[in-house]
Amino acid sequence: MTETVARTDWTDWQTSWDRQQELYLPDREERFRVMLDLVEAFAGPEPTVLDLACGTGSITHRLLRRFPAAVSTGVDLDPALLTIARGTFAHEPRAEFVTADLRDPDWTAALPHRRYDAVLTATALHWLRTDPLRELYGRIAGVVRDGGIFINADVMPDPSTPRINAAERAHREARHERERAEGVQDWASWWKAAGADPVLAAPTAERFAIHGDHADGELHSAEWHADALRAAGFAEARAVWRSVPDAMVLALR
């Protein structure tokens, strides 16, 4: 009985994380679908995947559900989100999780595989500033096999369309307010709930000691990311999906 309750709790935390993220990313599931379509196109139905800055394992969860023969390595520094990921996948031999700081030049040494068919990340790398992100792209190129891919889905604003950007932002913020009024958890309230949970309280406190309220990153356009990835050693790179504030960039090794 205790084991069943523990699994249910992790499922609840995963569900609440997804719902909180969807407040900010209403097309989140569409992004994941496109991402996995591209994994299948380039790596087939049995990929070895690196889930970069994996958080609770959102990409890993959808990857393993879609591809039963896939294997995934999740890597992150956040102790609270990794606690949820490890609890969720505790009995899943196809998934493992590594604690590592992506700003550390030697973070790839902690990975269980030297090369991956695909490296995937979503809504994560915007917390890095420009120079560390360029350096990270070079290290990612070193773990993607020849012919493999890297996909980054994140906030990538287009500075050439300021009025479009402003109108979309106003519409999005109004929707946020309506959903908050209906009781949907936002970022701050989700973390408050995590800090009050007996299991997550300590790793949540550790998480805020590491990151603070939010990391001080820099935003770039999809075209900037594509240029940076080509400079890092990828043969081709381009945007393959867009919304007004976000984009998904695919790089081919």
Contacts in CASP RR format, 6 or more apart in sequence:
PFRMAT RR
TARGET T0000
AUTHOR 0000-0000-0000
METHOD contacts of the structure
MODEL  1
MTETVARTDWTDWQTSWDRQQELYLPDREERFRVMLDLVEAFAGPEPTVL
DLACGTGSITHRLLRRFPAAVSTGVDLDPALLTIARGTFAHEPRAEFVTA
DLRDPDWTAALPHRRYDAVLTATALHWLRTDPLRELYGRIAGVVRDGGIF
INADVMPDPSTPRINAAERAHREARHERERAEGVQDWASWWKAAGADPVL
AAPTAERFAIHGDHADGELHSAEWHADALRAAGFAEARAVWRSVPDAMVL
ALR
6 87 0 8 1.000
9 199 0 8 1.000
10 84 0 8 1.000
10 87 0 8 1.000
10 88 0 8 1.000
11 88 0 8 1.000
13 56 0 8 1.000
13 84 0 8 1.000
13 88 0 8 1.000
13 194 0 8 1.000
13 200 0 8 1.000
14 56 0 8 1.000
14 58 0 8 1.000
14 61 0 8 1.000
14 84 0 8 1.000
14 88 0 8 1.000
16 185 0 8 1.000
16 190 0 8 1.000
16 193 0 8 1.000
17 56 0 8 1.000
17 58 0 8 1.000
17 81 0 8 1.000
17 84 0 8 1.000
17 190 0 8 1.000
18 28 0 8 1.000
18 58 0 8 1.000
19 184 0 8 1.000
19 185 0 8 1.000
20 184 0 8 1.000
20 185 0 8 1.000
20 186 0 8 1.000
20 187 0 8 1.000
20 190 0 8 1.000
21 28 0 8 1.000
21 58 0 8 1.000
21 123 0 8 1.000
22 28 0 8 1.000
22 29 0 8 1.000
23 176 0 8 1.000
23 179 0 8 1.000
23 180 0 8 1.000
23 184 0 8 1.000
23 185 0 8 1.000
23 186 0 8 1.000
24 176 0 8 1.000
24 187 0 8 1.000
25 31 0 8 1.000
25 123 0 8 1.000
25 246 0 8 1.000
26 175 0 8 1.000
27 243 0 8 1.000
27 246 0 8 1.000
31 122 0 8 1.000
31 153 0 8 1.000
31 241 0 8 1.000
31 246 0 8 1.000
31 248 0 8 1.000
32 58 0 8 1.000
32 59 0 8 1.000
32 62 0 8 1.000
32 122 0 8 1.000
34 240 0 8 1.000
34 241 0 8 1.000
34 248 0 8 1.000
35 59 0 8 1.000
35 120 0 8 1.000
35 122 0 8 1.000
35 151 0 8 1.000
35 153 0 8 1.000
35 248 0 8 1.000
36 62 0 8 1.000
36 63 0 8 1.000
36 66 0 8 1.000
36 67 0 8 1.000
38 149 0 8 1.000
38 151 0 8 1.000
38 240 0 8 1.000
38 250 0 8 1.000
39 47 0 8 1.000
39 49 0 8 1.000
39 63 0 8 1.000
39 67 0 8 1.000
39 117 0 8 1.000
39 118 0 8 1.000
39 120 0 8 1.000
39 149 0 8 1.000
39 151 0 8 1.000
40 47 0 8 1.000
40 67 0 8 1.000
42 117 0 8 1.000
42 118 0 8 1.000
42 147 0 8 1.000
42 148 0 8 1.000
42 149 0 8 1.000
42 252 0 8 1.000
43 49 0 8 1.000
43 117 0 8 1.000
43 118 0 8 1.000
43 148 0 8 1.000
43 149 0 8 1.000
44 117 0 8 1.000
45 67 0 8 1.000
45 69 0 8 1.000
45 70 0 8 1.000
46 67 0 8 1.000
46 69 0 8 1.000
46 70 0 8 1.000
47 63 0 8 1.000
47 67 0 8 1.000
47 70 0 8 1.000
47 71 0 8 1.000
47 117 0 8 1.000
47 118 0 8 1.000
48 70 0 8 1.000
48 71 0 8 1.000
48 113 0 8 1.000
48 115 0 8 1.000
48 116 0 8 1.000
48 117 0 8 1.000
48 118 0 8 1.000
49 59 0 8 1.000
49 60 0 8 1.000
49 63 0 8 1.000
49 70 0 8 1.000
49 71 0 8 1.000
49 72 0 8 1.000
49 73 0 8 1.000
49 116 0 8 1.000
49 117 0 8 1.000
49 118 0 8 1.000
49 119 0 8 1.000
49 120 0 8 1.000
50 72 0 8 1.000
50 73 0 8 1.000
50 74 0 8 1.000
50 75 0 8 1.000
50 111 0 8 1.000
50 113 0 8 1.000
50 116 0 8 1.000
50 118 0 8 1.000
50 119 0 8 1.000
50 120 0 8 1.000
50 143 0 8 1.000
51 57 0 8 1.000
51 59 0 8 1.000
51 60 0 8 1.000
51 63 0 8 1.000
51 72 0 8 1.000
51 73 0 8 1.000
51 74 0 8 1.000
51 75 0 8 1.000
51 120 0 8 1.000
51 121 0 8 1.000
52 74 0 8 1.000
52 75 0 8 1.000
52 102 0 8 1.000
52 119 0 8 1.000
52 120 0 8 1.000
52 121 0 8 1.000
52 124 0 8 1.000
52 125 0 8 1.000
52 140 0 8 1.000
53 75 0 8 1.000
53 76 0 8 1.000
53 102 0 8 1.000
53 121 0 8 1.000
53 124 0 8 1.000
53 125 0 8 1.000
54 60 0 8 1.000
54 74 0 8 1.000
54 75 0 8 1.000
54 76 0 8 1.000
54 81 0 8 1.000
54 82 0 8 1.000
54 85 0 8 1.000
54 97 0 8 1.000
55 76 0 8 1.000
55 78 0 8 1.000
55 81 0 8 1.000
55 82 0 8 1.000
55 84 0 8 1.000
55 85 0 8 1.000
55 124 0 8 1.000
56 81 0 8 1.000
56 84 0 8 1.000
56 85 0 8 1.000
56 88 0 8 1.000
57 74 0 8 1.000
57 81 0 8 1.000
57 84 0 8 1.000
57 85 0 8 1.000
57 88 0 8 1.000
57 89 0 8 1.000
58 122 0 8 1.000
59 72 0 8 1.000
59 120 0 8 1.000
59 121 0 8 1.000
59 122 0 8 1.000
60 72 0 8 1.000
60 74 0 8 1.000
60 85 0 8 1.000
60 89 0 8 1.000
60 95 0 8 1.000
61 88 0 8 1.000
63 70 0 8 1.000
63 72 0 8 1.000
63 120 0 8 1.000
64 70 0 8 1.000
64 72 0 8 1.000
64 92 0 8 1.000
64 94 0 8 1.000
64 95 0 8 1.000
70 94 0 8 1.000
71 94 0 8 1.000
71 95 0 8 1.000
72 94 0 8 1.000
72 95 0 8 1.000
72 96 0 8 1.000
73 95 0 8 1.000
73 96 0 8 1.000
73 97 0 8 1.000
73 98 0 8 1.000
73 111 0 8 1.000
73 112 0 8 1.000
73 113 0 8 1.000
73 116 0 8 1.000
74 85 0 8 1.000
74 95 0 8 1.000
74 96 0 8 1.000
74 97 0 8 1.000
74 98 0 8 1.000
75 97 0 8 1.000
75 98 0 8 1.000
75 99 0 8 1.000
75 100 0 8 1.000
75 102 0 8 1.000
75 107 0 8 1.000
75 110 0 8 1.000
75 111 0 8 1.000
76 82 0 8 1.000
76 85 0 8 1.000
76 97 0 8 1.000
76 99 0 8 1.000
76 100 0 8 1.000
77 99 0 8 1.000
77 100 0 8 1.000
77 101 0 8 1.000
77 102 0 8 1.000
77 210 0 8 1.000
78 207 0 8 1.000
78 210 0 8 1.000
78 211 0 8 1.000
79 99 0 8 1.000
79 203 0 8 1.000
79 206 0 8 1.000
79 207 0 8 1.000
79 210 0 8 1.000
80 194 0 8 1.000
80 195 0 8 1.000
80 200 0 8 1.000
80 203 0 8 1.000
80 204 0 8 1.000
80 206 0 8 1.000
80 207 0 8 1.000
81 207 0 8 1.000
82 97 0 8 1.000
82 99 0 8 1.000
82 203 0 8 1.000
83 199 0 8 1.000
83 200 0 8 1.000
83 203 0 8 1.000
84 200 0 8 1.000
85 97 0 8 1.000
86 97 0 8 1.000
89 95 0 8 1.000
89 97 0 8 1.000
96 112 0 8 1.000
98 110 0 8 1.000
98 111 0 8 1.000
98 112 0 8 1.000
99 110 0 8 1.000
100 107 0 8 1.000
100 110 0 8 1.000
101 107 0 8 1.000
102 128 0 8 1.000
102 136 0 8 1.000
103 128 0 8 1.000
103 132 0 8 1.000
103 136 0 8 1.000
105 135 0 8 1.000
105 139 0 8 1.000
107 139 0 8 1.000
108 139 0 8 1.000
108 142 0 8 1.000
108 143 0 8 1.000
111 143 0 8 1.000
113 143 0 8 1.000
114 143 0 8 1.000
115 143 0 8 1.000
115 144 0 8 1.000
115 145 0 8 1.000
116 143 0 8 1.000
116 144 0 8 1.000
116 145 0 8 1.000
116 148 0 8 1.000
117 145 0 8 1.000
117 148 0 8 1.000
117 149 0 8 1.000
118 144 0 8 1.000
118 148 0 8 1.000
118 149 0 8 1.000
118 150 0 8 1.000
118 151 0 8 1.000
119 140 0 8 1.000
119 143 0 8 1.000
119 144 0 8 1.000
119 149 0 8 1.000
119 150 0 8 1.000
119 151 0 8 1.000
120 150 0 8 1.000
120 151 0 8 1.000
121 151 0 8 1.000
121 152 0 8 1.000
121 153 0 8 1.000
121 154 0 8 1.000
122 152 0 8 1.000
122 153 0 8 1.000
122 154 0 8 1.000
123 153 0 8 1.000
123 154 0 8 1.000
123 155 0 8 1.000
124 154 0 8 1.000
125 133 0 8 1.000
125 136 0 8 1.000
125 152 0 8 1.000
125 154 0 8 1.000
126 154 0 8 1.000
126 155 0 8 1.000
126 217 0 8 1.000
126 218 0 8 1.000
126 219 0 8 1.000
127 211 0 8 1.000
127 214 0 8 1.000
127 215 0 8 1.000
127 216 0 8 1.000
127 217 0 8 1.000
128 136 0 8 1.000
128 215 0 8 1.000
128 217 0 8 1.000
128 218 0 8 1.000
129 216 0 8 1.000
129 217 0 8 1.000
129 218 0 8 1.000
130 218 0 8 1.000
130 220 0 8 1.000
133 218 0 8 1.000
133 220 0 8 1.000
133 228 0 8 1.000
134 228 0 8 1.000
134 231 0 8 1.000
134 232 0 8 1.000
137 228 0 8 1.000
137 229 0 8 1.000
137 231 0 8 1.000
137 232 0 8 1.000
138 232 0 8 1.000
138 233 0 8 1.000
140 150 0 8 1.000
140 232 0 8 1.000
141 150 0 8 1.000
141 229 0 8 1.000
141 232 0 8 1.000
141 233 0 8 1.000
141 234 0 8 1.000
141 253 0 8 1.000
144 150 0 8 1.000
144 234 0 8 1.000
144 253 0 8 1.000
145 253 0 8 1.000
146 253 0 8 1.000
147 252 0 8 1.000
147 253 0 8 1.000
148 252 0 8 1.000
148 253 0 8 1.000
149 250 0 8 1.000
149 251 0 8 1.000
149 252 0 8 1.000
149 253 0 8 1.000
150 229 0 8 1.000
150 234 0 8 1.000
150 250 0 8 1.000
150 251 0 8 1.000
150 253 0 8 1.000
151 240 0 8 1.000
151 248 0 8 1.000
151 249 0 8 1.000
151 250 0 8 1.000
151 251 0 8 1.000
152 225 0 8 1.000
152 248 0 8 1.000
152 249 0 8 1.000
152 251 0 8 1.000
153 241 0 8 1.000
153 246 0 8 1.000
153 247 0 8 1.000
153 248 0 8 1.000
153 249 0 8 1.000
154 246 0 8 1.000
154 247 0 8 1.000
155 219 0 8 1.000
155 245 0 8 1.000
155 246 0 8 1.000
156 219 0 8 1.000
156 220 0 8 1.000
156 221 0 8 1.000
156 222 0 8 1.000
156 224 0 8 1.000
156 225 0 8 1.000
156 239 0 8 1.000
156 245 0 8 1.000
156 246 0 8 1.000
156 247 0 8 1.000
156 249 0 8 1.000
157 165 0 8 1.000
157 219 0 8 1.000
157 221 0 8 1.000
157 245 0 8 1.000
158 164 0 8 1.000
158 165 0 8 1.000
158 221 0 8 1.000
158 222 0 8 1.000
159 221 0 8 1.000
164 244 0 8 1.000
165 244 0 8 1.000
165 245 0 8 1.000
168 244 0 8 1.000
168 245 0 8 1.000
169 245 0 8 1.000
172 245 0 8 1.000
176 186 0 8 1.000
180 186 0 8 1.000
185 193 0 8 1.000
191 204 0 8 1.000
191 208 0 8 1.000
194 200 0 8 1.000
194 201 0 8 1.000
194 204 0 8 1.000
195 201 0 8 1.000
195 204 0 8 1.000
195 205 0 8 1.000
197 204 0 8 1.000
220 228 0 8 1.000
221 247 0 8 1.000
222 239 0 8 1.000
222 242 0 8 1.000
222 247 0 8 1.000
222 249 0 8 1.000
223 239 0 8 1.000
225 237 0 8 1.000
225 247 0 8 1.000
225 249 0 8 1.000
226 237 0 8 1.000
226 238 0 8 1.000
226 239 0 8 1.000
226 249 0 8 1.000
226 251 0 8 1.000
227 237 0 8 1.000
229 237 0 8 1.000
229 249 0 8 1.000
229 251 0 8 1.000
230 236 0 8 1.000
230 237 0 8 1.000
230 251 0 8 1.000
233 253 0 8 1.000
234 251 0 8 1.000
234 252 0 8 1.000
234 253 0 8 1.000
235 252 0 8 1.000
235 253 0 8 1.000
236 251 0 8 1.000
236 252 0 8 1.000
237 249 0 8 1.000
237 250 0 8 1.000
237 251 0 8 1.000
237 252 0 8 1.000
238 249 0 8 1.000
238 250 0 8 1.000
239 247 0 8 1.000
239 248 0 8 1.000
239 249 0 8 1.000
239 250 0 8 1.000
240 248 0 8 1.000
240 249 0 8 1.000
240 250 0 8 1.000
241 247 0 8 1.000
241 248 0 8 1.000
242 248 0 8 1.000
END
